[in-house]
Amino acid sequence: MAFVIRYSDGTLMLAHINDITLLSSNRTIDLSEPTDLYFKAASELRSTKRHHCISRGDFILAQLSGKDGREIFDAHREEWGIGLFEENILIADDFKRGFLWCFRDHTTSWNDNQKAKNWFLTSPESTFVRRYAFRTCDRGFDECVEIREGSCKEIPIALLTDGDYDVLRSPAFSKTELTNFIETYQPRNGHYEIGEIIEGYSSANPNYGAS
């Protein structure tokens, strides 16, 4: 069953895609779903005659044709509301069929790691993600030490279970889910108290104060 995610800022560009929720919910880890909705999304974006929508449609079509679409992505990503982060934290190759497929989280060894994660947790682009990868250079070289795969709801739930309270800022968690977490939270040894979690994470979720 599809679920609705609300974002504090939204993305007007993605709102031009009529079946955006269906496209997101049908998206699979191995991209085995039909491409019809992707072609339809590209057509709808291009038909708006808006420059940033047309370029995103072109990016979708480029990746559907087997290209990486890097030149289009690099030239227009900021127009699409996709942050520009240092050290290639987020690149065109993280996208599949024109939408974000993998988010590569990083340690603080990367200057923009938290900036990128903040963007990821609060962007509608996250609804298309099917893989989360955590990278570190603690051993002197860049390596991936953790991979999670699943839906845009399953991944943050798994990360929260592991003690990543950052994800509570994601609108993937409804007000009811936030309330249940707060009421049942039991701090582990050395972990935050619930008041700290509410102040630092839960309260930043747009669903937290929703009626």
C-alpha positions in Angstrom: 0.0 0.0 0.0 1.4 3.4 -0.9 1.7 6.0 1.9 1.8 9.7 1.8 4.9 11.7 2.8 4.6 15.4 3.5 7.6 17.7 3.2 8.0 21.1 4.7 9.1 22.7 1.4 7.8 20.2 -1.2 9.1 20.1 -4.7 7.0 21.9 -7.3 8.9 20.2 -10.1 7.9 16.7 -9.0 4.3 17.8 -8.5 4.1 18.0 -12.3 4.3 14.2 -12.4 0.7 12.9 -12.0 1.7 9.3 -10.9 4.7 10.3 -8.8 3.4 8.3 -5.7 2.7 5.2 -7.9 6.1 5.5 -9.5 7.8 5.7 -6.1 5.8 2.8 -4.6 6.4 0.6 -7.6 10.1 1.1 -7.7 12.2 -2.0 -6.9 15.7 -2.6 -5.7 16.8 -4.2 -8.9 14.7 -1.9 -11.1 12.7 -4.7 -12.5 9.5 -2.7 -12.7 8.2 -1.5 -16.1 9.6 1.7 -17.5 6.3 3.1 -18.6 5.8 5.4 -15.7 9.3 6.8 -16.1 8.7 7.7 -19.7 5.4 9.2 -18.8 7.0 11.3 -16.0 9.7 12.6 -18.4 6.9 13.5 -20.9 4.9 15.3 -18.3 7.9 17.3 -17.1 8.9 18.2 -20.6 5.4 19.3 -21.5 5.4 22.0 -18.8 7.7 24.2 -21.0 9.5 25.1 -17.7 13.3 25.0 -18.1 14.1 23.1 -15.0 11.3 20.6 -15.6 12.5 20.0 -19.2 16.0 19.4 -18.1 14.9 16.9 -15.5 12.8 15.1 -18.1 15.9 15.0 -20.4 17.9 13.5 -17.5 15.3 10.8 -17.0 15.3 9.9 -20.7 19.1 9.9 -20.8 19.3 7.4 -18.0 16.5 5.3 -19.5 18.6 5.0 -22.6 21.5 3.7 -20.7 23.5 6.9 -20.3 24.6 8.3 -17.0 23.2 11.8 -17.8 26.1 13.3 -15.9 26.4 16.5 -18.0 22.6 17.2 -17.6 22.7 16.4 -13.9 25.8 18.6 -13.1 24.4 21.5 -15.0 20.9 21.5 -13.5 20.9 19.7 -10.2 20.6 22.8 -8.1 17.6 23.9 -10.2 16.0 20.6 -9.2 16.6 21.2 -5.5 19.4 18.7 -5.3 22.3 20.0 -3.2 25.8 20.5 -4.4 28.1 18.8 -1.9 31.9 18.7 -1.7 34.0 15.6 -2.4 31.4 14.0 -4.8 29.1 12.9 -1.9 26.2 12.9 -4.3 26.6 12.3 -8.1 24.7 11.3 -11.2 25.6 7.7 -10.7 23.6 7.6 -7.5 20.5 8.1 -9.7 18.8 5.4 -11.7 16.1 6.1 -14.3 16.3 9.8 -13.4 15.6 9.4 -9.7 17.8 8.9 -6.6 18.4 5.2 -6.1 21.3 5.1 -3.6 22.2 7.5 -0.9 25.8 7.2 0.2 26.1 8.4 3.8 29.6 9.3 5.0 31.5 9.9 8.3 32.6 13.3 9.5 35.8 12.8 7.5 33.8 14.3 4.6 33.1 18.0 5.1 29.6 18.0 3.8 28.5 14.7 5.2 25.9 16.2 7.6 24.7 18.7 5.0 24.1 15.9 2.5 22.3 13.8 5.0 20.1 16.7 6.1 19.1 17.2 2.4 18.5 13.5 1.9 16.2 13.1 5.0 14.1 16.1 4.0 13.9 15.9 0.2 11.1 14.2 -1.8 14.0 12.6 -3.8 14.5 10.2 -0.8 11.2 8.4 -1.6 12.9 6.8 -4.7 15.9 5.5 -2.8 16.3 1.7 -2.6 19.8 1.5 -1.3 21.7 3.2 1.6 25.5 2.8 1.8 27.7 4.0 4.6 31.3 5.0 3.7 34.3 5.6 6.0 38.0 6.2 5.6 38.9 5.2 9.1 41.4 2.6 7.8 43.1 5.2 5.6 41.1 4.6 2.4 37.5 5.2 1.3 35.4 2.1 1.7 31.8 1.1 2.1 31.2 -0.7 5.4 27.4 -1.0 5.4 24.7 -1.4 2.9 20.9 -1.4 3.5 18.4 -2.2 0.8 14.6 -1.8 0.9 11.9 0.7 0.5 12.1 4.4 1.4 10.3 3.4 4.7 12.2 0.2 5.4 15.6 1.8 5.2 15.1 4.6 7.8 13.3 2.1 10.1 16.4 -0.2 10.0 18.7 2.8 10.6 16.6 3.9 13.6 16.8 0.4 15.0 20.6 0.7 14.9 20.4 4.0 16.8 20.6 6.5 14.0 18.2 9.1 15.4 18.9 11.5 12.6 16.3 9.6 10.5 13.5 10.8 12.8 13.6 14.1 10.9 12.4 12.3 7.8 8.8 12.7 6.9 8.8 8.9 6.2 7.8 8.8 9.9 4.3 9.8 10.5 3.1 11.7 13.6 1.7 8.5 15.0 5.0 6.7 14.5 6.9 9.5 16.2 4.5 9.5 19.1 4.8 5.7 19.5 8.6 6.0 19.4 8.7 8.7 22.0 6.3 6.8 24.3 8.2 3.5 24.1 11.8 4.7 23.9 14.2 3.1 26.3 17.6 4.7 26.3 20.5 2.4 25.8 23.7 2.7 27.7 25.3 6.0 26.7 22.5 7.0 24.3 20.4 10.2 24.3 17.6 10.8 26.7 14.2 11.2 25.0 14.1 14.9 25.6 17.3 15.3 23.6 16.0 13.2 20.8 12.8 15.2 20.6 14.6 18.5 20.6 17.4 17.4 18.2 15.5 15.2 15.8 11.8 14.4 16.2 10.7 18.1 16.4 12.4 18.8 13.1 10.1 16.3 11.4 7.2 18.3 9.6 4.8 15.6 10.8 5.7 16.2 14.5 3.4 19.2 15.0 0.8 18.2 12.4 -2.8 18.2 13.4 
